Amino acid sequence: MESYLEYTAVAFGVIYVLLASRSNIWCWLMGSISSALYIYINITHQLFQDAILQTYYLLAGFYGWWLWSKKGNIEDEINIHSFSLQQNLKLIFFGALLVPVFGFVFAKLGNSLSYFDSTVTVFSFIATWMTAKKILENWYYWVVIDLVAAVMYLIKGLHATSLLYIFFSIISVYGYLEWRKKISVE
């Protein structure tokens, strides 16, 4: 049963990333289903920080759906934009400040990979927000985050999930190329 749930969560996760790369609003529903399944999986594996991250993804799914469904932001009007290097550096700096804070808290909660997990969590929060706001550079963040997460899940023994994150990283390159074609000229 547990493997079935993991593979189902993986399948919905794959559909999410493929739809997101095409800037299709249905990505948010698929991502929410995947996240809901992963909340359960992570709790049963006592991966509470991962469950927190998946809860954030679930809530972000509602936010992303709402944001993308607003008038003037529908698929026909892609509304993708780019952040400057300075804006990206501010986000990276902000994330770098939060990583040790979350890492310390995760360590106190007994996570053996607390700073590793913290890095994935903090930058996933940032990248998900960027995706919902249709900021092109979210895909750069996802390539790195997904590769780091793949290693983390491999260490934790969730092999299908590790492969999923490698796939996510590859699809993130595709997503970047697709969004770049559609970017709004400001």
N, C-alpha and C positions, 0 to 999 in steps of 0.2 A: 504494500500500500504506500509506504513512504517513498519508494522509488517512483511510483506512478505519479505521486503529487509533485515530486521534484521535476520529472520530465514534463508534466503538464505546465508547471510554472515556467520552465525553460521555453516551451513552445509559445506560450503567451508573451514571454519576454522577447523572443525572436520576432514575433509579429509586431510587437510594440516598436522595436528599433527600425524594422523595415518600413513601417508606416510613418514613423517620425522622420526618417530620411527622405520620405516623399512629401513631407509637410502635410500629412493627412490627419485630420482631427481625431479619427478613430484610434490613433495610437494611444491616446490617453485612457480609453476604456480597456484596451488590451494590457497596457502597463499596470493599470489598477488591479485587474484580475491576477496578473502575475505577482504583484506585490502582496495582495491578500493571501495568496497561497504561500509565498515566502515568509510572511509573518508567522504563519503556523509552523512551517518547516523550521525556521530559525528558533522559535520558542521550544520546539520539541528537541532541538539539538543544543539547547542552552546557549544559543548565540544571541544574547539579548540586545547587544549593540546593533547587530545586523537586523534584528526585528524592529528596532527603533528607526533605522534607516529605511526599511521597507514601509513602515508606517508613514514616514515622511513622503516616500514615493506615492503611496496611496492617496494621501492628502494632496500632493502635487498633481496627481492625475485629475482630481476635481478642479483644481486651480487652472491647470493647463487647458482642460476642456472648456471651462468658462472663458478664459482669456482668448483662446483660439476661435470660440464661437461668437464673440462680440462682433457687432456690425462693423464692417471695414477691415476685419481681420480674418475673413473667410479664406478658404483655399484659393479662390480666384484672385484674391488680393493678398499675396503671400506675406508682405510686410516684414520680410527678413532684413535685419540691419547688422552692422558690424561695429564692434567696439574698437577704440584706438588701443595702441600698445599701452598707453598710460592707464586707461581704464582696466585693461587686463592685468597689468602689474598691481594695481590697487586691489583687485579681487584676489590675486595670488598672495599678496602680502596679508590681507585680511584672513585668508584661509590658513596661511602659515602661522598666524598668531593664535588661531583657534585649535590647531592640531595638538599642541602640547596640553592645552586645557582639557580637551576631550580625551586625549591619551591618558592623562593622569586620572580622570574620572573612570575611564574604562579599566585601568589597572586596578583601581580600588574596588571595582565590581568583579574582579577576578579574571578578566580577559587576558589570556597569555600573549596575544598579539595586539595589545592595546594601542600602541602608536601606529602600527600598520593599519589597523582597523579605523583609527581616528582619521588618518590621512584620507582613506577611501570615503569615510562618512562625510567629513567636512567638505571635501571638494566635490562630492556627489550632490550635496545640498546646493552648492554654488552652480554646478553645471545643470542641474535640473531647473533651477530658477532661470538660468540663461536660455535653456531650451524653451521653457514656457514663454519667455519674452522674445523668442525667435532671434536670438543673438547668434550670429554665424559661428563665432569662436567656441561655442559650447562643444562643438565636435572635437576640437583640439583637446579640451579637458577630458572628454570621454575616452579618447584613444588612450591617454595615460592612465586615467582612473581604472578603466576596464582591464588593462594589462596588470596593474598592481592588484586589483581585485581577483583576477584569475589566479595569480600566485597565492594569494591569501586563501581562497577557497580550496585550492589544491592542498595546501598545508592542513586545512580543516577537514579534508577527506570528502568534500563535496565535488566529486570529479565531473559530473555532468554540468554543474553550475560553473566550474572552472572553465570548461570548454565553451559554455555559453558566453562568458565574459571575453574570451579570446575572439569569439565570433562577433560580439558587440564591438570590440575594438576595430575589427576589419570593416564592419558595417558603418562605423563612425567615419571612416575615411570616405566611404561612398556618400554618407549623409552630408559631409562637408562639401564634396564636389557638387552634389545636387542642389544644396542650398546656395552655393556660390553662384550657380547659374541664374538663380531667381532673386538674388539680393536686390533690394531697393536702392536706387541711386538717390543719395541725400545731398 
